[in-house]
């Protein structure tokens, strides 16, 4: 449903890249039971989004709990109260944590890696008890460190 309204031009997202004169439009990201929607701070677009959510509820029989949802403005949004009332959710702000990751933080800020490093340190403590050779430990550490970017993304 979201793809259809984006294709019709009723919802916008943001453009990523420029591959041979083409760019990818990202309007939403889906994760198990979480969804991130990207749109302009336009009343018409949020009304369309609200209608799509109502259609989803009617079609699937599932209930969307908008009281747990957040509208996170990027930059200055003058009509934020009106937009919040249309969606029936609360206002969030950047930087924020989403699924354990920091969104909106400065990319060069080393503190965004602290939760991931702490988690890895807690897991490394258990390796002291394991009966691994030095080569096995090196292999385990290398594979863990090489997979940190994938885990973060």
C-alpha positions, 0 to 999 in steps of 0.5 A, a space after each residue: 500500500 505504501 509503495 502504491 501511494 509513493 508511486 502515485 506521488 501522494 507520499 514522498 521520501 528522500 532520494 539516495 545516490 545518483 547511479 547513472 542519472 537515477 536515484 533511489 527514493 526511500 519512503 519507508 523502511 520495514 523491520 519485523 514489527 516496526 516501520 519508519 516512514 519518511 515524508 515532507 512536513 505536509 498536511 496532505 501527505 500525513 493525511 494520506 499516510 493516516 488513510 494508508 494506516 487505516 486501510 492496513 488495520 481494516 485489511 489485516 485486522 491488526 491494530 496500530 498503536 499510534 500512542 507508541 509512535 513518534 513524529 520526529 521533525 528534521 529541521 524547523 516544522 511550523 505546523 507540528 501540532 497539527 501534524 501530531 494531531 492528524 497522526 495521533 502520536 507524540 513528538 520525538 527529537 533527534 538524536 534518538 535511539 531506534 532498535 538500539 542504534 543512534 539516529 541523528 547523531 554526528 557520524 564522527 562522534 565516537 560515543 555512538 559506538 559505546 553501546 556496541 563496544 560495551 556489548 562486545 566487551 561483555 561477550 568477550 569476558 565469557 571467552 576467558 573461560 573457553 578452552 580456545 587456543 590462541 589461534 582460535 581466539 584471534 580468529 574469533 576476535 577477527 570475525 567479530 570485529 569484521 562483522 561490527 559494521 554489518 551489525 551496526 547497519 
